[in-house]
Amino acid sequence: MADIRITQAHSLPPATARAAAQKVADQLATDYGLASNWMGDALHFRRSGVSGKLLVLESKATLEVSLGFLFKAFAPAIEQKALARMRKVFEAAA
């Protein structure tokens, strides 16, 4: 079960939505040292103590993050930062 789950609505074409998702992943990689890879419509990411995926669908993008014990204390801050980034990237790409 995910510790963080964020859903962001969008009206972007699939290629643009995927590019927006990649921008979110790139920022998470910079901030938290995450490695990511695409598997279909889902961008999976991982590092020690953190794993998750960013699923890009026709009208929404859903970010699910599972945190290890040491990261759980930072869940509110991580969620706030990820939410702000998703809003910014998916709205700017529109």
Order of alpha helices (4+ residues) and beta strands (2+ residues): beta-alpha-beta-beta-beta-beta-alpha-alpha
